[in-house]
Amino acid sequence: MGTRVSYPVEVKMKAIEMRLAGVPVKEVMETLQIRNRTQLKTWMRWYKNGEMKRLEQPVGKQYTYGKGPHSQDAFAKLE
């Protein structure tokens, strides 16, 4: 099993834009140095479902509603 790679939000958005413009998956992967085809498909699914918050989450940290890092910031403000 390989190491996990965390891509910046800018790379994810650029990949989505390229796919929406009709650029082939293989070309997007080569241009942006994305290792896995499935990762690109996952980002596209999140985008189409309106789950833009998920693109900002780090690898392995798919937070549920109200339990992400943003909710912790809100809690700290209350204190």
C-alpha positions, 0 to 999 in steps of 0.5 A: 500500500502506498503513501497517501497524497494530499492535493491542494484545493487549487489543484482539485479545482483546476482538475475539475475545471479541466474535466468540465472543459472536456480535457481527457482524464489521462491528460489532466492526470499528467498535467497536474501530476495526479497519481490515481484516476479514481481520485479525480472521479471522486472529486468530480462526484463531490463537485456534481453533488455540491459537496465543495466542503469535502474538497478542502478536507485533508486525506482521511478526515472526511468530517460529518456535519458540525464536526470538522475543523470549522466547527471547532473554530466556532466553539473556540469563539464561544469561549 
